[in-house]
Amino acid sequence: MAGSKRPSGEGRAPLARHGALKSRHPFVTLFAMLGVVLGVFGVSAASVAAYSVWDATQTVTANAVVLDDEKPLPPSLGAIEGGVNILMVGTDSCEGENAQLSSACRAGDTDGERNDVTMLVHISDEPRRVTVVSIPRDMLVPIPSCPKADGSGNHSAMSSQQINASYQYGGLACTVLTVESIIEDEIDFAAAIRWAGVINMSDAIGGVDVCVADDISDPHTGLSLTAGTHTLEGEQALQFLRIRHGIGDGSDLGRISNQQQFMSSMVRKLQSDSVLANPGTLLNLATTAINQVQQKQLVLSSGLTNPTLMVQIAMAVKDVPYEDIVFVQYPTRYVGGATSSRVMPVKDAATVLFDALKANQPLTLTGDASQGYGVEVTGEAVKPETAPTPAATEPAAEAPPTAETPATAETPVAEARVELPSDIAGQTAKDITCTQRQR
């Protein structure tokens, strides 16, 4: 996290703090968003996928402009050095096609665009681990002074507001500043996606498997599912990610665990051959991302337009095991009575989490899978093994018996895992969970 190393010559890619965040040419954006999606969710074989997309984008560009005779070299495919913090935001815009996806928009509640979902993705330095921290939208936090989108000055700081107000006040840059103040660390890259963008990206992936323990019918989102396992894509996937009234305690905390079930299942799919062995799926995913930027369904910070860096991020996490891809809810407690949706941060528990991330220590969950009773763990997933090389299949010659090698200072020692306080709910990509109907 803070003080992490960067690739040679790259430096820290600063976030645009003033005015609107700008992206570069759409073909650069293609590579950037593919890197985000594949990198965040720990895709293996990233070097092959990344080169294929790079080569494809160069071919398309060559058809549009006159290039030098000498073909440029592909980007470096080595892993990024140091840790990386990426902020992923989902917003509740009522603009364009998004308006028909929300009952609030249809009812006339179009007052600004808020960060409905706020997730910090931390990719550690070696040994590589991925931790995704979901911050409840109703959590009361200080919002610092943020630049106005038109560059005319700054919004005033606020001592206590729901965090989903930060995007409304100052866009993605303001949400970044707010989360940085909460975690007391820098965010390197950020992206915000609207509802329609989520639908289109889930379609490009080809659907995600989810489990519901009981029949669900929610008039607020329109989601209707029978008990069992379903493959969701398109608008149905968005409904599943947004549902809260029909599950757990009906709060955003239950909804977060539902989102974590979806992301965990997505990790397992993206690491499987069903995605990685299909160049058409990968290119469709990347092309869809380009379209989302062009249609203003996706906003990227300036650093995410660097294709080399995105490949380096993907390479850093391609072999992370399921148990070290951890999804946690920022610990909170309800305030204002049983009917209030507002929550306050439990800072002591959060400090244990973020201190462990800064120290690059592995995590062990001790709490429930959900703060809002949204899911329960029903099993464990096994990561598919890669095919053995021919050399590995040949019988090895028997070695003469030797005395047991004594332990030395160079003998690797298993790292001590940090047991997170029980206030911190969550799951790993290894945990298979199932959504619980509202109590």
Secondary structure as GFF3:
##gff-version 3
##sequence-region A 1 439
A	DSSP	alpha_helix	26	40	.	.	.	ID=ss1
A	DSSP	alpha_helix	46	64	.	.	.	ID=ss2
A	DSSP	beta_strand	84	91	.	.	.	ID=ss3
A	DSSP	three_ten_helix	96	101	.	.	.	ID=ss4
A	DSSP	alpha_helix	103	106	.	.	.	ID=ss5
A	DSSP	beta_strand	115	123	.	.	.	ID=ss6
A	DSSP	beta_strand	130	135	.	.	.	ID=ss7
A	DSSP	beta_strand	140	143	.	.	.	ID=ss8
A	DSSP	beta_strand	146	147	.	.	.	ID=ss9
A	DSSP	beta_strand	154	155	.	.	.	ID=ss10
A	DSSP	beta_strand	158	162	.	.	.	ID=ss11
A	DSSP	three_ten_helix	163	165	.	.	.	ID=ss12
A	DSSP	alpha_helix	166	183	.	.	.	ID=ss13
A	DSSP	beta_strand	189	194	.	.	.	ID=ss14
A	DSSP	alpha_helix	195	205	.	.	.	ID=ss15
A	DSSP	beta_strand	208	212	.	.	.	ID=ss16
A	DSSP	beta_strand	216	218	.	.	.	ID=ss17
A	DSSP	beta_strand	223	225	.	.	.	ID=ss18
A	DSSP	beta_strand	228	232	.	.	.	ID=ss19
A	DSSP	alpha_helix	234	242	.	.	.	ID=ss20
A	DSSP	alpha_helix	252	270	.	.	.	ID=ss21
A	DSSP	alpha_helix	273	276	.	.	.	ID=ss22
A	DSSP	alpha_helix	279	294	.	.	.	ID=ss23
A	DSSP	beta_strand	298	300	.	.	.	ID=ss24
A	DSSP	three_ten_helix	302	305	.	.	.	ID=ss25
A	DSSP	alpha_helix	307	317	.	.	.	ID=ss26
A	DSSP	three_ten_helix	322	324	.	.	.	ID=ss27
A	DSSP	beta_strand	325	329	.	.	.	ID=ss28
A	DSSP	beta_strand	332	334	.	.	.	ID=ss29
A	DSSP	beta_strand	343	345	.	.	.	ID=ss30
A	DSSP	alpha_helix	347	358	.	.	.	ID=ss31
A	DSSP	beta_strand	363	364	.	.	.	ID=ss32
A	DSSP	beta_strand	375	380	.	.	.	ID=ss33
A	DSSP	alpha_helix	390	393	.	.	.	ID=ss34
A	DSSP	beta_strand	418	419	.	.	.	ID=ss35
A	DSSP	beta_strand	426	428	.	.	.	ID=ss36
A	DSSP	beta_strand	431	435	.	.	.	ID=ss37
###
